Amino acid sequence: MTFTAPAGTSEFVKRWKPKPGDIVTFKHNGFLLSNKKPKSPSLYRMRPEVTWEDVVASFKEQTPRSTRNLLLFY
């Protein structure tokens, strides 16, 4: 899946200068139900110690959880 995530802070960009293809971690606020992309993603940190092969090897398909709350009254 491809999506655009802005830097969390301007300090992140000054310090790391990320380029396309760099491996990064990002924060988000859940997933959109329609296309399963992350809501409000922002770059969190660079991962220079991780290779793309490491990412592929550790990938697990996860299904987004619903953010609805269920209230039960007894």
Stockholm file with secondary structure:
# STOCKHOLM 1.0

chainA/1-74         MTFTAPAGTSEFVKRWKPKPGDIVTFKHNGFLLSNKKPKSPSLYRMRPEVTWEDVVASFKEQTPRSTRNLLLFY
#=GR chainA/1-74 SS CCCCCCBSSHHHHHHHCCCTTCCEEEECSCBCTTTCCBSSCEEEEECTTCCHHHHHHHCCCCCCCCCCCCCCCC
#=GC SS_cons        CCCCCCBSSHHHHHHHCCCTTCCEEEECSCBCTTTCCBSSCEEEEECTTCCHHHHHHHCCCCCCCCCCCCCCCC
//
